[in-house]
């Protein structure tokens, strides 16, 4: 399986809180909802997102993104994406959650060493494992050279600060 980091970014590289005002206000971030507020996902982008999800083996999620998604998708009427999100296998990296996880098809990565758990998943046969949101978890994957591909959807907006996907400590690759 390939690990694919699939993220919405601003022109200045911010990935923090694209979906809602209160999604992630850490660090005093006040621009939450920048993606939805500006209606940047057109039919072409929407189809690309759907195709990526339809062709995925599952999702790799950090705890915060898992909790946001698990509170929304199981009761969402936004079909067909809700059906896909609920059907996909979800692998959740967390030091604080315990099983059983409530959202269907969700599995807690129980390895004490999360990078080792992801490396084991990558050895299995199957389609892509998508990392969506999950900024801190994505950093762990980047730092341990576990990302096989990036699918970045860059929106024509500058927010001037916030959490970035590519941070100063990330190793350069070429």
The 8 nearest C-alpha neighbors of each residue, nearest first, counted from 0:
[[1, 121, 125, 126, 127, 124, 123, 122],
 [0, 2, 127, 147, 128, 121, 3, 126],
 [1, 3, 128, 146, 147, 127, 129, 4],
 [4, 2, 148, 129, 149, 147, 5, 128],
 [3, 5, 130, 149, 129, 150, 6, 148],
 [6, 4, 150, 131, 151, 130, 149, 3],
 [7, 5, 151, 131, 152, 8, 132, 4],
 [6, 8, 152, 153, 151, 14, 17, 9],
 [9, 7, 153, 14, 13, 12, 152, 154],
 [8, 10, 154, 12, 13, 11, 156, 153],
 [11, 9, 12, 157, 156, 155, 153, 154],
 [10, 12, 9, 157, 13, 159, 158, 8],
 [13, 11, 9, 8, 10, 163, 14, 164],
 [14, 12, 163, 9, 8, 162, 15, 161],
 [13, 15, 8, 163, 162, 7, 164, 12],
 [14, 16, 162, 13, 161, 17, 23, 163],
 [17, 15, 31, 22, 23, 18, 32, 19],
 [18, 16, 32, 34, 33, 31, 15, 19],
 [19, 17, 32, 16, 35, 34, 22, 31],
 [32, 18, 20, 22, 31, 21, 16, 17],
 [19, 21, 31, 32, 22, 30, 16, 18],
 [20, 22, 19, 23, 24, 31, 16, 32],
 [21, 23, 19, 16, 20, 31, 24, 18],
 [24, 22, 16, 21, 25, 15, 31, 28],
 [23, 25, 28, 27, 21, 26, 29, 22],
 [26, 24, 27, 23, 28, 161, 29, 162],
 [25, 27, 28, 24, 161, 162, 23, 29],
 [26, 28, 25, 24, 29, 161, 23, 30],
 [29, 27, 24, 26, 25, 30, 161, 31],
 [30, 28, 31, 27, 24, 20, 21, 23],
 [31, 29, 28, 33, 32, 20, 158, 16],
 [32, 30, 20, 16, 19, 33, 17, 29],
 [19, 31, 33, 18, 17, 20, 35, 34],
 [34, 32, 17, 36, 31, 35, 30, 37],
 [35, 33, 17, 32, 36, 37, 18, 39],
 [34, 36, 38, 37, 32, 33, 18, 17],
 [37, 35, 33, 34, 32, 38, 39, 19],
 [36, 38, 35, 39, 34, 33, 32, 40],
 [37, 39, 35, 40, 36, 34, 41, 33],
 [40, 38, 37, 41, 34, 154, 35, 155],
 [41, 39, 44, 38, 45, 42, 43, 34],
 [40, 42, 44, 43, 45, 39, 38, 46],
 [43, 41, 45, 44, 46, 40, 47, 39],
 [42, 44, 46, 45, 41, 47, 40, 48],
 [45, 43, 47, 41, 46, 40, 42, 48],
 [46, 44, 42, 48, 43, 47, 41, 40],
 [45, 47, 49, 43, 48, 44, 42, 50],
 [48, 46, 44, 50, 45, 49, 51, 43],
 [47, 49, 45, 51, 46, 50, 44, 52],
 [50, 48, 46, 52, 51, 47, 53, 45],
 [51, 49, 53, 47, 52, 48, 46, 54],
 [50, 52, 48, 54, 49, 53, 47, 55],
 [51, 53, 49, 55, 54, 50, 48, 83],
 [54, 52, 50, 51, 55, 49, 83, 56],
 [53, 55, 51, 52, 50, 126, 56, 127],
 [56, 54, 127, 52, 57, 126, 53, 128],
 [55, 57, 126, 127, 128, 125, 54, 87],
 [58, 56, 88, 128, 87, 55, 89, 129],
 [57, 59, 129, 89, 128, 130, 90, 60],
 [58, 60, 130, 90, 129, 91, 89, 128],
 [61, 59, 91, 65, 133, 130, 58, 64],
 [60, 62, 133, 92, 136, 64, 91, 63],
 [61, 63, 65, 93, 64, 92, 66, 91],
 [64, 62, 66, 65, 61, 67, 133, 60],
 [63, 65, 67, 66, 133, 62, 61, 68],
 [64, 66, 62, 68, 63, 67, 60, 69],
 [65, 67, 69, 63, 64, 68, 70, 62],
 [68, 66, 64, 70, 65, 69, 63, 71],
 [67, 69, 71, 65, 70, 66, 72, 64],
 [70, 68, 66, 71, 67, 102, 65, 72],
 [71, 69, 67, 68, 66, 72, 73, 74],
 [70, 72, 68, 69, 73, 75, 74, 67],
 [71, 73, 75, 74, 81, 68, 69, 70],
 [74, 72, 75, 71, 85, 69, 102, 70],
 [75, 73, 72, 71, 76, 70, 81, 69],
 [76, 74, 72, 77, 73, 71, 81, 78],
 [75, 77, 78, 74, 81, 72, 79, 73],
 [78, 76, 75, 81, 80, 79, 82, 72],
 [79, 77, 80, 81, 76, 82, 75, 83],
 [78, 80, 82, 81, 77, 83, 76, 49],
 [81, 79, 78, 83, 82, 84, 77, 49],
 [82, 80, 84, 78, 83, 79, 72, 77],
 [83, 81, 85, 80, 79, 84, 86, 78],
 [82, 84, 80, 86, 81, 85, 87, 79],
 [85, 83, 81, 87, 82, 86, 80, 72],
 [84, 86, 82, 83, 87, 81, 73, 103],
 [87, 85, 83, 84, 82, 88, 104, 103],
 [88, 86, 57, 84, 85, 83, 89, 104],
 [87, 89, 57, 104, 105, 58, 86, 90],
 [88, 90, 105, 58, 57, 104, 106, 59],
 [91, 89, 59, 106, 107, 105, 58, 60],
 [90, 92, 107, 60, 61, 108, 59, 106],
 [93, 91, 61, 108, 62, 60, 107, 90],
 [94, 92, 62, 95, 96, 91, 61, 107],
 [93, 95, 96, 92, 62, 97, 111, 109],
 [94, 96, 93, 97, 62, 92, 98, 107],
 [97, 95, 93, 94, 98, 62, 107, 100],
 [98, 96, 99, 95, 100, 107, 94, 93],
 [99, 97, 100, 107, 96, 106, 101, 105],
 [98, 100, 97, 101, 106, 107, 105, 96],
 [101, 99, 98, 102, 105, 106, 97, 107],
 [100, 102, 103, 99, 105, 69, 98, 104],
 [103, 101, 69, 105, 100, 104, 73, 85],
 [102, 104, 105, 101, 85, 86, 100, 88],
 [105, 103, 88, 89, 102, 106, 87, 86],
 [106, 104, 89, 103, 102, 88, 90, 100],
 [107, 105, 90, 89, 91, 108, 104, 100],
 [106, 108, 91, 109, 90, 92, 98, 105],
 [107, 109, 92, 91, 110, 90, 106, 116],
 [110, 108, 107, 111, 113, 116, 92, 93],
 [111, 109, 112, 108, 113, 116, 115, 114],
 [110, 112, 113, 109, 116, 108, 115, 94],
 [111, 113, 110, 115, 114, 116, 109, 117],
 [114, 112, 116, 115, 110, 111, 117, 92],
 [115, 113, 117, 116, 112, 118, 143, 140],
 [114, 116, 118, 113, 112, 117, 119, 110],
 [117, 115, 113, 119, 114, 118, 110, 120],
 [118, 116, 120, 114, 119, 115, 121, 113],
 [117, 119, 115, 121, 116, 120, 114, 122],
 [120, 118, 116, 122, 117, 121, 115, 123],
 [121, 119, 117, 122, 118, 123, 116, 0],
 [120, 122, 0, 118, 119, 123, 1, 117],
 [123, 121, 119, 120, 0, 118, 124, 117],
 [124, 122, 121, 120, 0, 125, 119, 118],
 [125, 123, 0, 122, 126, 121, 120, 1],
 [126, 124, 0, 56, 123, 127, 1, 55],
 [125, 127, 56, 55, 0, 128, 54, 1],
 [128, 126, 55, 1, 56, 0, 2, 129],
 [127, 129, 2, 57, 58, 56, 3, 55],
 [130, 128, 58, 3, 59, 4, 127, 131],
 [129, 131, 4, 59, 5, 58, 3, 60],
 [130, 132, 5, 6, 133, 129, 4, 60],
 [133, 131, 134, 64, 6, 130, 60, 14],
 [132, 134, 61, 136, 64, 60, 135, 137],
 [133, 135, 137, 136, 132, 138, 164, 14],
 [136, 134, 138, 137, 133, 139, 61, 164],
 [135, 137, 139, 133, 138, 61, 134, 140],
 [138, 136, 134, 140, 135, 139, 133, 141],
 [139, 137, 141, 135, 136, 140, 142, 134],
 [140, 138, 136, 142, 137, 141, 143, 135],
 [139, 141, 137, 145, 143, 138, 142, 146],
 [142, 140, 138, 144, 143, 139, 146, 145],
 [141, 143, 139, 140, 144, 138, 169, 170],
 [144, 142, 140, 141, 145, 139, 114, 146],
 [145, 143, 141, 142, 146, 140, 147, 139],
 [144, 146, 140, 143, 141, 147, 2, 118],
 [147, 145, 2, 148, 144, 141, 140, 3],
 [146, 148, 2, 1, 3, 145, 149, 4],
 [147, 149, 3, 146, 4, 2, 150, 1],
 [148, 150, 4, 3, 5, 151, 147, 146],
 [151, 149, 5, 4, 6, 152, 148, 3],
 [150, 152, 6, 5, 153, 149, 7, 8],
 [151, 153, 7, 8, 6, 154, 150, 5],
 [154, 152, 8, 9, 7, 151, 10, 155],
 [153, 155, 9, 156, 8, 10, 152, 39],
 [156, 154, 10, 9, 153, 157, 39, 8],
 [155, 157, 9, 154, 10, 158, 11, 33],
 [158, 156, 10, 11, 159, 9, 155, 13],
 [159, 157, 160, 156, 30, 9, 11, 13],
 [160, 158, 157, 11, 161, 13, 30, 156],
 [161, 159, 158, 13, 162, 28, 11, 163],
 [160, 162, 13, 15, 28, 163, 159, 26],
 [161, 163, 15, 13, 14, 164, 160, 134],
 [164, 162, 13, 165, 14, 12, 166, 161],
 [163, 165, 14, 166, 134, 12, 13, 162],
 [166, 164, 163, 169, 167, 12, 138, 168],
 [165, 167, 168, 169, 163, 164, 138, 162],
 [168, 166, 169, 165, 170, 163, 171, 164],
 [167, 169, 166, 170, 165, 142, 171, 138],
 [170, 168, 166, 167, 142, 171, 165, 141],
 [171, 169, 168, 172, 142, 141, 167, 144],
 [172, 170, 169, 173, 168, 165, 167, 141],
 [173, 171, 170, 169, 144, 141, 142, 146],
 [172, 171, 170, 144, 148, 147, 169, 149]]
